[in-house]
Amino acid sequence: MSPTFTNLAARIDHTLLRPDATQDQIATLCAEAAAAGFASVCVPPCYVRYAAEQLQGTSVPVCTVIGFPLGYQITKVKFFEAHQALTDGATELDMVINVAAFKSGRLEEVEDEIGQLAELCHFKNALLKVIIETALLTETEIVQACRLCVAAGADFVKTSTGFASRGASLADIELMRRTLPGTMRIKAAGGIRTRAAALTLVAAGADRIGSSNSLALLEENEKPVS
Ligand SMILES: O=C[C@H](O)COP(=O)(O)O
């Protein structure tokens, strides 16, 4: 049986991360999330405090992004950004892996950075999702990055920022699900525009969907998945 309206909504991080996102648009995003029962709102760090105020009295958590969207900020900067976001009211952090360091073979550094943020999040009863940006990785590198996230104690591995050449693919999700232990959750994000696409990714193993087109995912449509 395919997930119902309620089930799918509860898996969606209702997202607005555009550089020109206005405060009024964040207010609308929060109201939509509360009405639809989305899993969270995912907003830029500068709007975490505002979104938390908008969502006071609801059960919708605030998610934000760290080291976004390129991932190559130094660890101290990412740690400060994460600590500030948690202080402002975020309870879910989507941190972009340092792909540049990863591609340079500096794997211990990458794992240590993820571990530091995972430790901070868990101390604050928050979730850490690590964005590995699959569009930039080979299949072998996706497997390697997933294993780093497991070793470092992340809660989710997330496919994409939505700002690279492509977002989540079915092949990404299938490979990540095969690679990761059942305890490690997967977030598919980037370019997910239809309900059919979202349901296909959920069926393949995605536990969460990140989308800036979330309301459309709640509407029945017949468009086939490419
Ligand atoms: O989850 C974060 C992504 O930015 C969402 O990507 P999208 O804007 O292509 O839906």
The ligand as a MOL file (V3000), in Angstrom:
LIG
                    3D

  0  0  0     0  0            999 V3000
M  V30 BEGIN CTAB
M  V30 COUNTS 10 9 0 0 0
M  V30 BEGIN ATOM
M  V30 1 O 16.8420 19.8190 1.1990 0
M  V30 2 C 17.3190 20.7710 0.6630 0
M  V30 3 C 17.2390 21.0640 -0.7870 0
M  V30 4 O 17.6740 22.3820 -0.9920 0
M  V30 5 C 15.8670 20.9200 -1.4290 0
M  V30 6 O 16.0950 20.9430 -2.8320 0
M  V30 7 P 14.9860 21.5280 -3.8450 0
M  V30 8 O 14.9540 23.0120 -3.6240 0
M  V30 9 O 15.5120 21.1350 -5.2370 0
M  V30 10 O 13.6620 20.8750 -3.5130 0
M  V30 END ATOM
M  V30 BEGIN BOND
M  V30 1 2 1 2
M  V30 2 1 2 3
M  V30 3 1 3 4
M  V30 4 1 3 5
M  V30 5 1 5 6
M  V30 6 1 6 7
M  V30 7 2 7 8
M  V30 8 1 7 9
M  V30 9 1 7 10
M  V30 END BOND
M  V30 END CTAB
M  END
